[in-house]
Amino acid sequence: MSNKVKIKNLTVGGGERIAVQSMTNTDTLDTDATLNQLLELQNAGCDIARIAVSSEQEVNSCVPLIGKTDMPLVADIQFDHKLAVRCAEIGFDKIRFNPGNIGSETNVKRVVDACRAHSVPIRIGVNTGSLEKDLLGMPKSEALVVSALRHVALLEKFGFYDIVISVKSSDVKTMVDAYRRLSSAVDYPLHLGVTESGTDERGVVRSAIGLGSLLLDGIGDTIRVSLSGDPVKEVHAARMILQECGIDKDYCEIISCPTCSRCKYDLKSIVDRIKSETAGIKKRVKIAVMGCVVNGPGEAADADFGVAGGGGDKTALFVKGKVVKSIATDEIIPTLLKLIDDKINGYEQ
């Protein structure tokens, strides 16, 4: 189990709830647009938000953002150690940078001193595009870990231990191997991500494979799904990954069969409607919408309740895998919604 690191009002590592991160893609100089996007991310379920800060003007633009969200805010710094120092001073809750990109050890120490003075943790962010030249001949997953450990040693040299580490790659196998290596070498919390994963479906699939493989191994303390486009989609995808890994259980899970010719009703439209109606539920409920009674109730025996097509205009309603009665097809949606409401409000018998 990793160590705990405090980031504002949030604790990561040490068995705490896995936090979902994202990053703004508005112009940092546009304070209003950035704040609006931060609030959108927060409303979507984001736990930690990162902002790219590339100039003194952008530091000044971030001052009005401090304290305006419940989420910890992370300053993403690439090369200028002075910007990292200023971000710690104005109230950012964490600094993300690669110590190898900001010059001398003296520069690193200045950042460390500022972060220590303001109780700001540091995320060491290493990816395959920022590896030191002497590591380029190594297998990339090994090189990522060696690079990260060098940077950790440098921070530890200055007595700094409030550290989170990431070793990202756009190649899923490289990323998974690197994090597995790193998790056995350090006790610091790990931030997981497949960097530059792409857009929409492919980006989500890449992230689900990479993050899911590690999460099922018990590796990872914070996660980000990196998608090109609207960062709110990153948060939704990350939440689904946590749910499907069995980590986030407080939601309404809907399972449905792929259908075949035995299905005699419009299953997909019912699933879509139930999904829409239950999107805001934050309690554990599992329901099934199955195509027929041949295998439906048995395959969904662990569902709280569900329906299976019975032929004609009748559908079998089952509870914990046992058929309890037959209902008309047009009663499916109101019946399921009533059962869901009863369960989450404690009325089930």
Residue pairs with C-beta under 8 A, 6 or more apart in sequence:
1 13
1 14
1 15
1 187
2 13
2 14
2 187
2 188
2 189
2 190
2 221
3 13
3 14
3 161
3 187
3 188
3 189
4 11
4 12
4 13
4 14
4 16
4 189
5 11
5 12
5 13
5 121
5 162
5 163
5 164
5 188
5 189
6 119
6 121
6 162
7 48
7 72
7 74
7 93
7 94
7 121
8 71
8 72
8 73
8 93
9 70
9 72
10 19
10 47
10 48
10 72
12 19
12 164
12 189
12 221
12 222
13 164
13 188
13 189
13 221
14 189
16 221
18 215
18 220
18 221
18 222
18 223
18 242
18 247
18 248
19 47
19 48
19 221
19 222
19 223
20 45
20 46
20 47
20 48
20 222
20 223
20 224
20 235
20 238
20 239
20 242
21 46
21 47
21 48
21 49
21 50
21 74
21 191
21 222
21 223
21 224
21 238
22 41
22 46
22 48
22 49
22 50
22 224
22 231
22 232
22 234
22 235
22 238
23 49
23 50
23 51
23 52
23 76
23 224
23 231
24 34
24 37
24 38
24 41
24 49
24 50
24 51
24 52
24 231
25 37
25 231
26 33
26 34
26 36
26 37
27 33
27 34
28 34
28 51
28 52
28 53
28 54
28 58
28 61
28 62
29 57
29 58
29 61
30 61
31 61
31 62
31 64
31 65
34 51
34 61
34 62
34 65
35 64
35 65
35 68
35 69
37 231
38 49
38 65
38 68
38 69
38 71
38 73
39 69
40 232
41 49
41 71
41 231
41 232
41 235
42 49
42 69
42 70
42 71
44 232
44 235
44 236
45 235
45 236
45 239
46 71
46 235
47 71
47 72
47 222
48 71
48 72
48 73
48 74
48 94
48 222
49 69
49 71
49 72
49 73
49 74
50 73
50 74
50 75
50 76
50 96
51 62
51 65
51 73
51 74
51 75
51 76
52 58
52 76
53 59
53 62
53 75
53 76
53 77
53 83
53 87
54 78
54 80
54 83
55 83
56 83
56 86
59 83
59 86
59 87
59 90
62 73
62 75
62 87
62 90
62 92
63 90
63 91
65 73
66 73
66 90
66 91
66 92
67 91
72 93
72 94
73 92
73 93
73 94
74 92
74 93
74 94
74 95
74 96
74 123
75 83
75 84
75 87
75 88
75 92
75 94
75 95
75 96
76 96
76 97
77 83
77 84
77 87
77 95
77 96
77 97
77 102
78 97
78 98
78 101
79 101
79 102
79 103
80 102
81 97
81 102
81 103
81 107
81 108
81 110
81 111
84 95
84 97
84 102
84 111
84 114
84 115
85 110
85 111
85 114
87 95
88 95
88 111
88 114
88 115
88 117
88 118
88 120
89 114
89 118
91 118
92 120
93 120
94 120
94 121
94 122
94 123
94 164
95 111
95 115
95 120
95 121
95 122
95 123
96 122
96 123
96 125
97 111
97 122
97 123
97 124
97 125
98 124
98 125
98 126
98 130
98 151
99 108
99 124
99 151
99 154
99 155
100 130
100 132
100 147
100 150
100 151
101 130
102 108
102 111
105 154
105 157
108 154
108 155
108 158
109 158
111 122
112 122
112 155
112 158
112 159
112 160
113 158
114 120
115 121
115 122
115 160
115 162
116 159
116 160
119 162
120 162
121 162
121 163
121 164
122 155
122 160
122 162
122 163
122 164
123 163
123 164
123 165
123 166
123 191
124 148
124 151
124 152
124 155
124 163
124 164
124 165
124 166
125 166
125 168
125 191
126 144
126 147
126 148
126 151
126 165
126 166
126 167
126 168
127 144
127 166
127 167
127 168
127 169
127 195
128 140
128 143
128 144
128 168
128 169
128 170
128 171
128 174
130 147
131 140
131 143
131 144
131 147
132 147
132 150
135 143
135 146
135 147
136 143
138 146
140 169
140 171
140 174
140 178
141 169
141 173
141 174
141 175
141 177
141 178
141 181
142 178
142 181
144 167
144 168
144 169
144 174
144 178
144 182
145 167
145 178
145 181
145 182
145 185
147 167
148 165
148 167
148 182
149 182
149 185
149 186
152 163
152 165
152 186
152 188
155 161
155 163
163 188
164 188
164 189
164 190
164 191
164 221
164 222
165 182
165 186
165 188
165 189
165 190
165 191
166 190
166 191
166 192
166 193
167 175
167 178
167 179
167 182
168 175
168 193
168 194
168 195
169 175
169 178
169 194
169 195
170 194
170 195
170 196
170 197
172 194
172 206
172 209
172 210
175 193
175 194
175 195
175 210
176 210
176 213
176 214
179 190
179 192
179 214
179 219
179 220
180 214
180 217
180 219
182 190
183 190
183 219
189 221
189 222
190 219
190 220
190 221
190 222
191 220
191 221
191 222
191 223
191 224
192 210
192 211
192 214
192 215
192 219
192 220
192 222
192 223
192 224
193 207
193 210
193 211
193 223
193 224
193 225
193 226
194 206
194 207
194 210
194 211
194 225
194 226
195 226
196 226
197 203
197 204
197 206
197 207
197 225
197 226
197 227
198 206
198 227
198 228
199 227
199 228
199 229
200 227
200 229
200 233
203 225
203 226
203 227
203 228
203 237
204 225
204 227
204 237
207 225
207 226
207 227
207 237
207 238
207 241
208 237
208 241
208 244
211 220
211 223
211 225
211 238
211 241
212 241
212 244
212 245
214 220
215 223
215 241
215 242
215 245
215 247
216 245
223 238
223 241
223 242
224 234
224 238
225 234
225 235
225 237
225 238
225 241
226 234
227 233
227 234
227 237
239 248
242 248
243 249
243 251
243 253
249 284
250 282
250 283
250 284
251 281
251 282
251 283
251 284
251 285
252 278
252 281
252 283
252 285
252 286
252 287
252 340
253 284
253 285
253 286
253 287
254 271
254 274
254 275
254 278
254 286
254 287
254 288
254 289
255 286
255 287
255 288
255 289
255 300
255 303
255 306
256 267
256 268
256 271
256 288
256 289
256 290
257 263
257 267
257 289
257 290
257 291
257 296
257 299
259 267
259 268
259 291
260 291
262 291
262 292
262 294
262 309
263 291
263 292
263 309
264 292
264 309
264 311
264 312
265 309
265 315
265 329
265 332
267 289
267 290
267 291
267 309
270 289
270 332
270 333
271 289
273 333
274 287
274 289
274 333
274 336
274 337
277 333
277 337
278 285
278 337
278 340
281 340
281 344
283 343
283 344
285 304
285 340
285 343
285 344
286 302
286 303
286 304
287 303
287 304
287 305
287 306
287 336
287 339
287 340
288 296
288 299
288 300
288 303
288 305
288 306
288 307
288 308
288 318
289 306
289 307
289 332
289 336
290 296
290 297
290 299
290 300
290 306
290 307
290 308
290 309
291 308
291 309
292 308
292 309
292 310
293 308
293 309
293 310
293 316
293 323
296 306
296 308
296 309
296 316
296 318
297 306
297 308
297 316
297 318
297 321
297 322
297 323
298 321
300 306
300 308
300 318
300 321
301 320
301 321
302 320
302 321
303 320
303 321
304 319
304 320
304 339
304 343
304 348
305 317
305 318
305 319
305 320
305 336
305 339
306 317
306 318
306 336
307 315
307 316
307 317
307 318
307 327
307 332
307 335
307 336
308 315
308 316
308 318
308 323
309 315
309 316
310 316
310 326
313 328
313 329
313 330
314 326
314 327
314 328
314 329
315 326
315 327
315 328
315 329
315 331
315 332
316 323
316 325
316 326
317 323
317 324
317 325
317 326
317 327
317 335
318 324
327 335
339 348
341 347
342 348
